[in-house]
Amino acid sequence: MVISNEWSSYKEDNVESAQFLKETLLNDNWWMKVDYILAFTASIYDVLRKIVMDMATLHLVYEMCDSLIANVRKIIYQHERKAQVEY
């Protein structure tokens, strides 16, 4: 709907908000930020799902947290390295 011609002529609601939404949804930088956030929160989510299971996982918590920290560091390092190259 955002890329259709009707979206440009949509005037019922706030036109400025509609334009802002269109620009944001079509912005590649915004989607790269979303991918970055999802990349490291997925690791956190996976560890939390494993910990909350209905079985004994306490003995695995330290190992999972260590691997979680390593994964998040790797993702952040790759993102910062990519950001430095872009500038």
Biopython code that builds the backbone (N, CA, C, O; Angstrom):
import numpy as np
from Bio.PDB.StructureBuilder import StructureBuilder

atoms = [
    (1, "MET", "N", (0.819, -1.198, 0.000)),
    (1, "MET", "CA", (0.000, 0.000, 0.000)),
    (1, "MET", "C", (0.862, 1.261, 0.000)),
    (1, "MET", "O", (0.487, 2.258, -0.617)),
    (2, "VAL", "N", (1.976, 1.236, 0.661)),
    (2, "VAL", "CA", (2.800, 2.442, 0.784)),
    (2, "VAL", "C", (3.368, 2.871, -0.565)),
    (2, "VAL", "O", (3.538, 4.067, -0.804)),
    (3, "ILE", "N", (3.657, 1.941, -1.430)),
    (3, "ILE", "CA", (4.270, 2.300, -2.707)),
    (3, "ILE", "C", (3.238, 2.525, -3.813)),
    (3, "ILE", "O", (3.606, 2.843, -4.945)),
    (4, "SER", "N", (1.965, 2.364, -3.500)),
    (4, "SER", "CA", (0.935, 2.578, -4.516)),
    (4, "SER", "C", (0.662, 4.071, -4.706)),
    (4, "SER", "O", (1.023, 4.892, -3.863)),
    (5, "ASN", "N", (0.025, 4.404, -5.816)),
    (5, "ASN", "CA", (-0.313, 5.800, -6.107)),
    (5, "ASN", "C", (-1.383, 6.334, -5.168)),
    (5, "ASN", "O", (-1.409, 7.529, -4.874)),
    (6, "GLU", "N", (-2.269, 5.458, -4.695)),
    (6, "GLU", "CA", (-3.317, 5.914, -3.779)),
    (6, "GLU", "C", (-2.740, 6.444, -2.467)),
    (6, "GLU", "O", (-3.314, 7.340, -1.848)),
    (7, "TRP", "N", (-1.597, 5.885, -2.046)),
    (7, "TRP", "CA", (-0.995, 6.331, -0.791)),
    (7, "TRP", "C", (-0.605, 7.806, -0.878)),
    (7, "TRP", "O", (-0.764, 8.541, 0.097)),
    (8, "SER", "N", (-0.103, 8.244, -2.014)),
    (8, "SER", "CA", (0.302, 9.642, -2.187)),
    (8, "SER", "C", (-0.888, 10.583, -2.108)),
    (8, "SER", "O", (-0.762, 11.706, -1.621)),
    (9, "SER", "N", (-2.027, 10.136, -2.578)),
    (9, "SER", "CA", (-3.199, 11.004, -2.565)),
    (9, "SER", "C", (-4.063, 10.818, -1.317)),
    (9, "SER", "O", (-5.119, 11.441, -1.207)),
    (10, "TYR", "N", (-3.643, 9.988, -0.392)),
    (10, "TYR", "CA", (-4.409, 9.731, 0.827)),
    (10, "TYR", "C", (-4.377, 10.964, 1.723)),
    (10, "TYR", "O", (-3.318, 11.353, 2.216)),
    (11, "LYS", "N", (-5.532, 11.574, 1.930)),
    (11, "LYS", "CA", (-5.566, 12.828, 2.663)),
    (11, "LYS", "C", (-6.515, 12.813, 3.854)),
    (11, "LYS", "O", (-6.704, 13.845, 4.497)),
    (12, "GLU", "N", (-7.112, 11.675, 4.159)),
    (12, "GLU", "CA", (-8.071, 11.635, 5.275)),
    (12, "GLU", "C", (-7.391, 11.861, 6.615)),
    (12, "GLU", "O", (-7.850, 12.667, 7.424)),
    (13, "ASP", "N", (-6.303, 11.152, 6.845)),
    (13, "ASP", "CA", (-5.579, 11.304, 8.101)),
    (13, "ASP", "C", (-4.492, 12.354, 7.949)),
    (13, "ASP", "O", (-4.480, 13.129, 6.993)),
    (14, "ASN", "N", (-3.615, 12.362, 8.876)),
    (14, "ASN", "CA", (-2.509, 13.307, 8.886)),
    (14, "ASN", "C", (-1.554, 13.005, 7.735)),
    (14, "ASN", "O", (-0.924, 11.948, 7.714)),
    (15, "VAL", "N", (-1.444, 13.906, 6.801)),
    (15, "VAL", "CA", (-0.619, 13.716, 5.611)),
    (15, "VAL", "C", (0.855, 13.636, 5.989)),
    (15, "VAL", "O", (1.607, 12.859, 5.401)),
    (16, "GLU", "N", (1.268, 14.431, 6.964)),
    (16, "GLU", "CA", (2.671, 14.418, 7.387)),
    (16, "GLU", "C", (3.043, 13.066, 7.979)),
    (16, "GLU", "O", (4.130, 12.556, 7.710)),
    (17, "SER", "N", (2.169, 12.485, 8.773)),
    (17, "SER", "CA", (2.437, 11.165, 9.352)),
    (17, "SER", "C", (2.496, 10.096, 8.275)),
    (17, "SER", "O", (3.346, 9.206, 8.323)),
    (18, "ALA", "N", (1.605, 10.180, 7.312)),
    (18, "ALA", "CA", (1.601, 9.217, 6.212)),
    (18, "ALA", "C", (2.892, 9.312, 5.410)),
    (18, "ALA", "O", (3.453, 8.290, 5.013)),
    (19, "GLN", "N", (3.363, 10.516, 5.172)),
    (19, "GLN", "CA", (4.609, 10.706, 4.418)),
    (19, "GLN", "C", (5.803, 10.176, 5.207)),
    (19, "GLN", "O", (6.691, 9.530, 4.651)),
    (20, "PHE", "N", (5.811, 10.459, 6.508)),
    (20, "PHE", "CA", (6.892, 9.969, 7.366)),
    (20, "PHE", "C", (6.926, 8.442, 7.374)),
    (20, "PHE", "O", (7.997, 7.840, 7.302)),
    (21, "LEU", "N", (5.759, 7.823, 7.462)),
    (21, "LEU", "CA", (5.677, 6.366, 7.447)),
    (21, "LEU", "C", (6.196, 5.796, 6.137)),
    (21, "LEU", "O", (6.939, 4.814, 6.129)),
    (22, "LYS", "N", (5.815, 6.399, 5.057)),
    (22, "LYS", "CA", (6.260, 5.941, 3.741)),
    (22, "LYS", "C", (7.778, 6.055, 3.609)),
    (22, "LYS", "O", (8.434, 5.122, 3.146)),
    (23, "GLU", "N", (8.327, 7.181, 4.009)),
    (23, "GLU", "CA", (9.778, 7.376, 3.920)),
    (23, "GLU", "C", (10.524, 6.394, 4.812)),
    (23, "GLU", "O", (11.572, 5.875, 4.426)),
    (24, "THR", "N", (9.993, 6.136, 5.997)),
    (24, "THR", "CA", (10.641, 5.209, 6.926)),
    (24, "THR", "C", (10.607, 3.786, 6.399)),
    (24, "THR", "O", (11.621, 3.089, 6.440)),
    (25, "LEU", "N", (9.463, 3.347, 5.908)),
    (25, "LEU", "CA", (9.333, 1.972, 5.429)),
    (25, "LEU", "C", (10.154, 1.702, 4.175)),
    (25, "LEU", "O", (10.538, 0.560, 3.923)),
    (26, "LEU", "N", (10.421, 2.716, 3.405)),
    (26, "LEU", "CA", (11.203, 2.540, 2.190)),
    (26, "LEU", "C", (12.687, 2.860, 2.389)),
    (26, "LEU", "O", (13.466, 2.817, 1.437)),
    (27, "ASN", "N", (13.071, 3.176, 3.610)),
    (27, "ASN", "CA", (14.442, 3.559, 3.923)),
    (27, "ASN", "C", (15.284, 2.310, 4.230)),
    (27, "ASN", "O", (14.988, 1.574, 5.172)),
    (28, "ASP", "N", (16.317, 2.083, 3.442)),
    (28, "ASP", "CA", (17.194, 0.925, 3.642)),
    (28, "ASP", "C", (17.954, 0.994, 4.963)),
    (28, "ASP", "O", (18.178, -0.036, 5.598)),
    (29, "ASN", "N", (18.347, 2.175, 5.380)),
    (29, "ASN", "CA", (19.073, 2.317, 6.650)),
    (29, "ASN", "C", (18.208, 1.888, 7.831)),
    (29, "ASN", "O", (18.702, 1.257, 8.765)),
    (30, "TRP", "N", (16.936, 2.222, 7.794)),
    (30, "TRP", "CA", (16.023, 1.823, 8.872)),
    (30, "TRP", "C", (15.925, 0.306, 8.942)),
    (30, "TRP", "O", (15.946, -0.262, 10.034)),
    (31, "TRP", "N", (15.818, -0.355, 7.805)),
    (31, "TRP", "CA", (15.725, -1.815, 7.780)),
    (31, "TRP", "C", (17.035, -2.456, 8.221)),
    (31, "TRP", "O", (17.010, -3.532, 8.818)),
    (32, "MET", "N", (18.172, -1.834, 7.947)),
    (32, "MET", "CA", (19.454, -2.357, 8.433)),
    (32, "MET", "C", (19.510, -2.279, 9.956)),
    (32, "MET", "O", (20.042, -3.181, 10.604)),
    (33, "LYS", "N", (18.966, -1.209, 10.531)),
    (33, "LYS", "CA", (18.912, -1.098, 11.994)),
    (33, "LYS", "C", (17.994, -2.158, 12.590)),
    (33, "LYS", "O", (18.303, -2.734, 13.633)),
    (34, "VAL", "N", (16.876, -2.416, 11.936)),
    (34, "VAL", "CA", (15.960, -3.458, 12.403)),
    (34, "VAL", "C", (16.643, -4.819, 12.359)),
    (34, "VAL", "O", (16.529, -5.595, 13.307)),
    (35, "ASP", "N", (17.347, -5.118, 11.280)),
    (35, "ASP", "CA", (18.088, -6.377, 11.170)),
    (35, "ASP", "C", (19.134, -6.505, 12.264)),
    (35, "ASP", "O", (19.315, -7.584, 12.829)),
    (36, "TYR", "N", (19.816, -5.425, 12.561)),
    (36, "TYR", "CA", (20.851, -5.419, 13.601)),
    (36, "TYR", "C", (20.240, -5.722, 14.968)),
    (36, "TYR", "O", (20.766, -6.544, 15.718)),
    (37, "ILE", "N", (19.153, -5.070, 15.284)),
    (37, "ILE", "CA", (18.497, -5.298, 16.578)),
    (37, "ILE", "C", (17.987, -6.732, 16.676)),
    (37, "ILE", "O", (18.149, -7.381, 17.709)),
    (38, "LEU", "N", (17.375, -7.223, 15.611)),
    (38, "LEU", "CA", (16.873, -8.593, 15.617)),
    (38, "LEU", "C", (18.001, -9.614, 15.706)),
    (38, "LEU", "O", (17.817, -10.689, 16.278)),
    (39, "ALA", "N", (19.151, -9.296, 15.153)),
    (39, "ALA", "CA", (20.272, -10.235, 15.166)),
    (39, "ALA", "C", (20.728, -10.552, 16.586)),
    (39, "ALA", "O", (20.935, -11.719, 16.920)),
    (40, "PHE", "N", (20.888, -9.530, 17.425)),
    (40, "PHE", "CA", (21.358, -9.861, 18.767)),
    (40, "PHE", "C", (20.231, -10.156, 19.750)),
    (40, "PHE", "O", (20.462, -10.843, 20.745)),
    (41, "THR", "N", (19.034, -9.666, 19.507)),
    (41, "THR", "CA", (17.942, -10.040, 20.407)),
    (41, "THR", "C", (17.472, -11.464, 20.155)),
    (41, "THR", "O", (16.895, -12.081, 21.050)),
    (42, "ALA", "N", (17.703, -12.003, 18.965)),
    (42, "ALA", "CA", (17.342, -13.396, 18.689)),
    (42, "ALA", "C", (18.152, -14.332, 19.577)),
    (42, "ALA", "O", (17.618, -15.320, 20.080)),
    (43, "SER", "N", (19.430, -14.035, 19.775)),
    (43, "SER", "CA", (20.264, -14.855, 20.656)),
    (43, "SER", "C", (19.761, -14.802, 22.094)),
    (43, "SER", "O", (19.707, -15.826, 22.775)),
    (44, "ILE", "N", (19.399, -13.627, 22.547)),
    (44, "ILE", "CA", (18.872, -13.466, 23.906)),
    (44, "ILE", "C", (17.555, -14.229, 24.045)),
    (44, "ILE", "O", (17.335, -14.911, 25.046)),
    (45, "TYR", "N", (16.701, -14.118, 23.069)),
    (45, "TYR", "CA", (15.409, -14.809, 23.080)),
    (45, "TYR", "C", (15.598, -16.323, 23.125)),
    (45, "TYR", "O", (14.899, -17.014, 23.866)),
    (46, "ASP", "N", (16.533, -16.838, 22.339)),
    (46, "ASP", "CA", (16.779, -18.279, 22.327)),
    (46, "ASP", "C", (17.231, -18.793, 23.690)),
    (46, "ASP", "O", (16.778, -19.845, 24.140)),
    (47, "VAL", "N", (18.122, -18.057, 24.347)),
    (47, "VAL", "CA", (18.590, -18.465, 25.677)),
    (47, "VAL", "C", (17.439, -18.418, 26.672)),
    (47, "VAL", "O", (17.287, -19.336, 27.477)),
    (48, "LEU", "N", (16.640, -17.383, 26.632)),
    (48, "LEU", "CA", (15.505, -17.290, 27.562)),
    (48, "LEU", "C", (14.510, -18.425, 27.349)),
    (48, "LEU", "O", (13.971, -18.962, 28.316)),
    (49, "ARG", "N", (14.263, -18.794, 26.107)),
    (49, "ARG", "CA", (13.355, -19.919, 25.834)),
    (49, "ARG", "C", (13.894, -21.221, 26.391)),
    (49, "ARG", "O", (13.133, -22.033, 26.916)),
    (50, "LYS", "N", (15.203, -21.433, 26.283)),
    (50, "LYS", "CA", (15.794, -22.662, 26.800)),
    (50, "LYS", "C", (15.769, -22.707, 28.321)),
    (50, "LYS", "O", (15.585, -23.770, 28.914)),
    (51, "ILE", "N", (15.954, -21.557, 28.944)),
    (51, "ILE", "CA", (15.978, -21.502, 30.407)),
    (51, "ILE", "C", (14.591, -21.739, 30.992)),
    (51, "ILE", "O", (14.479, -22.340, 32.061)),
    (52, "VAL", "N", (13.541, -21.291, 30.333)),
    (52, "VAL", "CA", (12.190, -21.358, 30.868)),
    (52, "VAL", "C", (11.520, -22.719, 30.606)),
    (52, "VAL", "O", (10.372, -22.924, 31.002)),
    (53, "MET", "N", (12.207, -23.622, 29.962)),
    (53, "MET", "CA", (11.622, -24.930, 29.656)),
    (53, "MET", "C", (11.268, -25.689, 30.933)),
    (53, "MET", "O", (11.790, -25.392, 32.008)),
    (54, "ASP", "N", (10.387, -26.662, 30.805)),
    (54, "ASP", "CA", (9.945, -27.460, 31.948)),
    (54, "ASP", "C", (10.895, -28.620, 32.241)),
    (54, "ASP", "O", (10.457, -29.751, 32.450)),
    (55, "MET", "N", (12.151, -28.343, 32.254)),
    (55, "MET", "CA", (13.138, -29.352, 32.593)),
    (55, "MET", "C", (14.305, -28.678, 33.291)),
    (55, "MET", "O", (14.428, -27.453, 33.277)),
    (56, "ALA", "N", (15.147, -29.475, 33.891)),
    (56, "ALA", "CA", (16.275, -28.934, 34.636)),
    (56, "ALA", "C", (17.316, -28.357, 33.670)),
    (56, "ALA", "O", (17.969, -29.092, 32.930)),
    (57, "THR", "N", (17.454, -27.048, 33.693)),
    (57, "THR", "CA", (18.426, -26.390, 32.809)),
    (57, "THR", "C", (19.408, -25.525, 33.588)),
    (57, "THR", "O", (20.242, -24.842, 32.994)),
    (58, "LEU", "N", (19.314, -25.548, 34.903)),
    (58, "LEU", "CA", (20.178, -24.687, 35.706)),
    (58, "LEU", "C", (21.656, -24.982, 35.452)),
    (58, "LEU", "O", (22.479, -24.067, 35.450)),
    (59, "HIS", "N", (21.990, -26.233, 35.242)),
    (59, "HIS", "CA", (23.391, -26.583, 35.002)),
    (59, "HIS", "C", (23.890, -26.091, 33.639)),
    (59, "HIS", "O", (25.097, -26.071, 33.395)),
    (60, "LEU", "N", (22.975, -25.697, 32.754)),
    (60, "LEU", "CA", (23.355, -25.203, 31.432)),
    (60, "LEU", "C", (23.388, -23.677, 31.344)),
    (60, "LEU", "O", (23.837, -23.118, 30.343)),
    (61, "VAL", "N", (22.915, -23.013, 32.382)),
    (61, "VAL", "CA", (22.763, -21.556, 32.336)),
    (61, "VAL", "C", (24.089, -20.854, 32.100)),
    (61, "VAL", "O", (24.170, -19.961, 31.257)),
    (62, "TYR", "N", (25.127, -21.239, 32.828)),
    (62, "TYR", "CA", (26.423, -20.568, 32.674)),
    (62, "TYR", "C", (26.968, -20.744, 31.267)),
    (62, "TYR", "O", (27.469, -19.791, 30.668)),
    (63, "GLU", "N", (26.874, -21.949, 30.740)),
    (63, "GLU", "CA", (27.361, -22.196, 29.387)),
    (63, "GLU", "C", (26.550, -21.404, 28.360)),
    (63, "GLU", "O", (27.111, -20.828, 27.427)),
    (64, "MET", "N", (25.212, -21.379, 28.541)),
    (64, "MET", "CA", (24.364, -20.624, 27.609)),
    (64, "MET", "C", (24.654, -19.136, 27.690)),
    (64, "MET", "O", (24.676, -18.453, 26.666)),
    (65, "CYS", "N", (24.875, -18.625, 28.892)),
    (65, "CYS", "CA", (25.167, -17.193, 29.039)),
    (65, "CYS", "C", (26.511, -16.843, 28.429)),
    (65, "CYS", "O", (26.661, -15.787, 27.814)),
    (66, "ASP", "N", (27.486, -17.720, 28.595)),
    (66, "ASP", "CA", (28.792, -17.466, 27.962)),
    (66, "ASP", "C", (28.665, -17.435, 26.445)),
    (66, "ASP", "O", (29.228, -16.555, 25.794)),
    (67, "SER", "N", (27.931, -18.390, 25.876)),
    (67, "SER", "CA", (27.764, -18.401, 24.422)),
    (67, "SER", "C", (26.919, -17.222, 23.963)),
    (67, "SER", "O", (27.138, -16.685, 22.877)),
    (68, "LEU", "N", (25.951, -16.816, 24.787)),
    (68, "LEU", "CA", (25.133, -15.646, 24.461)),
    (68, "LEU", "C", (25.999, -14.394, 24.379)),
    (68, "LEU", "O", (25.894, -13.620, 23.428)),
    (69, "ILE", "N", (26.844, -14.201, 25.369)),
    (69, "ILE", "CA", (27.715, -13.024, 25.383)),
    (69, "ILE", "C", (28.641, -13.036, 24.177)),
    (69, "ILE", "O", (28.864, -12.000, 23.552)),
    (70, "ALA", "N", (29.181, -14.210, 23.849)),
    (70, "ALA", "CA", (30.071, -14.315, 22.697)),
    (70, "ALA", "C", (29.320, -13.989, 21.400)),
    (70, "ALA", "O", (29.852, -13.286, 20.541)),
    (71, "ASN", "N", (28.092, -14.492, 21.252)),
    (71, "ASN", "CA", (27.295, -14.224, 20.051)),
    (71, "ASN", "C", (26.951, -12.745, 19.917)),
    (71, "ASN", "O", (27.055, -12.169, 18.834)),
    (72, "VAL", "N", (26.542, -12.141, 21.021)),
    (72, "VAL", "CA", (26.164, -10.720, 20.984)),
    (72, "VAL", "C", (27.379, -9.856, 20.677)),
    (72, "VAL", "O", (27.287, -8.900, 19.906)),
    (73, "ARG", "N", (28.515, -10.188, 21.277)),
    (73, "ARG", "CA", (29.740, -9.432, 20.983)),
    (73, "ARG", "C", (30.110, -9.539, 19.511)),
    (73, "ARG", "O", (30.494, -8.552, 18.884)),
    (74, "LYS", "N", (29.993, -10.745, 18.964)),
    (74, "LYS", "CA", (30.331, -10.962, 17.560)),
    (74, "LYS", "C", (29.428, -10.132, 16.653)),
    (74, "LYS", "O", (29.901, -9.516, 15.698)),
    (75, "ILE", "N", (28.135, -10.114, 16.949)),
    (75, "ILE", "CA", (27.179, -9.362, 16.133)),
    (75, "ILE", "C", (27.443, -7.867, 16.235)),
    (75, "ILE", "O", (27.421, -7.162, 15.226)),
    (76, "ILE", "N", (27.694, -7.378, 17.446)),
    (76, "ILE", "CA", (27.965, -5.952, 17.629)),
    (76, "ILE", "C", (29.272, -5.570, 16.945)),
    (76, "ILE", "O", (29.358, -4.517, 16.314)),
    (77, "TYR", "N", (30.291, -6.420, 17.066)),
    (77, "TYR", "CA", (31.576, -6.142, 16.420)),
    (77, "TYR", "C", (31.415, -6.071, 14.904)),
    (77, "TYR", "O", (31.947, -5.164, 14.264)),
    (78, "GLN", "N", (30.683, -7.022, 14.330)),
    (78, "GLN", "CA", (30.465, -7.009, 12.879)),
    (78, "GLN", "C", (29.707, -5.766, 12.448)),
    (78, "GLN", "O", (30.012, -5.174, 11.413)),
    (79, "HIS", "N", (28.711, -5.366, 13.246)),
    (79, "HIS", "CA", (27.930, -4.174, 12.903)),
    (79, "HIS", "C", (28.791, -2.915, 12.978)),
    (79, "HIS", "O", (28.741, -2.071, 12.083)),
    (80, "GLU", "N", (29.576, -2.788, 14.038)),
    (80, "GLU", "CA", (30.423, -1.602, 14.174)),
    (80, "GLU", "C", (31.484, -1.561, 13.089)),
    (80, "GLU", "O", (31.817, -0.487, 12.588)),
    (81, "ARG", "N", (32.012, -2.707, 12.725)),
    (81, "ARG", "CA", (33.006, -2.769, 11.661)),
    (81, "ARG", "C", (32.390, -2.356, 10.326)),
    (81, "ARG", "O", (33.004, -1.629, 9.545)),
    (82, "LYS", "N", (31.167, -2.829, 10.074)),
    (82, "LYS", "CA", (30.472, -2.469, 8.849)),
    (82, "LYS", "C", (30.139, -0.977, 8.846)),
    (82, "LYS", "O", (30.234, -0.322, 7.808)),
    (83, "ALA", "N", (29.750, -0.438, 10.003)),
    (83, "ALA", "CA", (29.417, 0.984, 10.097)),
    (83, "ALA", "C", (30.639, 1.853, 9.853)),
    (83, "ALA", "O", (30.526, 2.922, 9.254)),
    (84, "GLN", "N", (31.806, 1.410, 10.306)),
    (84, "GLN", "CA", (33.029, 2.176, 10.082)),
    (84, "GLN", "C", (33.399, 2.190, 8.611)),
    (84, "GLN", "O", (33.894, 3.196, 8.104)),
    (85, "VAL", "N", (33.163, 1.086, 7.924)),
    (85, "VAL", "CA", (33.484, 0.999, 6.501)),
    (85, "VAL", "C", (32.582, 1.915, 5.696)),
    (85, "VAL", "O", (33.018, 2.486, 4.697)),
    (86, "GLU", "N", (31.321, 2.067, 6.115)),
    (86, "GLU", "CA", (30.364, 2.897, 5.378)),
    (86, "GLU", "C", (30.702, 4.371, 5.478)),
    (86, "GLU", "O", (30.388, 5.125, 4.557)),
    (87, "TYR", "N", (31.337, 4.818, 6.572)),
    (87, "TYR", "CA", (31.641, 6.225, 6.737)),
    (87, "TYR", "C", (32.863, 6.527, 6.001)),
    (87, "TYR", "O", (33.316, 7.672, 6.000)),
]
sb = StructureBuilder()
sb.init_structure("model")
sb.init_model(0)
sb.init_chain("A")
sb.init_seg("    ")
for serial, (resi, resn, name, xyz) in enumerate(atoms, 1):
    if name == "N":
        sb.init_residue(resn, " ", resi, " ")
    sb.init_atom(name, np.array(xyz, "f"), 0.0, 1.0, " ", f" {name:<3s}", serial, name[0])
structure = sb.get_structure()
